């Protein structure tokens, strides 16, 4: 989270100037970090983006990071158990019977 704060401060306009492009101060990457050529290219081109594009990009990256770090539930086993459950099968059959008269309405 700290790196996002640092990145946001880097693109925020300086109070001394209204021109955000002159206020961009790229964060110094960790000196021990080896950035890929792609990362270096992106870093070099960031100054070409407007403030709104940079903000959108940060939000997009934050969302991608959150999705990567958040474990995605595996529902496969739960769905298999539910599909084999006689009570659930009976409920599904009741729902099918209830809506059977509407199957000929052409909306299916």
Secondary structure by P-SEA (a helix, b strand, c coil): caaaaaaaaaacccccccccccccccccccccccccaaaaaaaaacccccaaaaaaaaaaaaaaaaaaabbbbbaaaaaaaaaacaaaaaaaaaaaaaaccccccccc
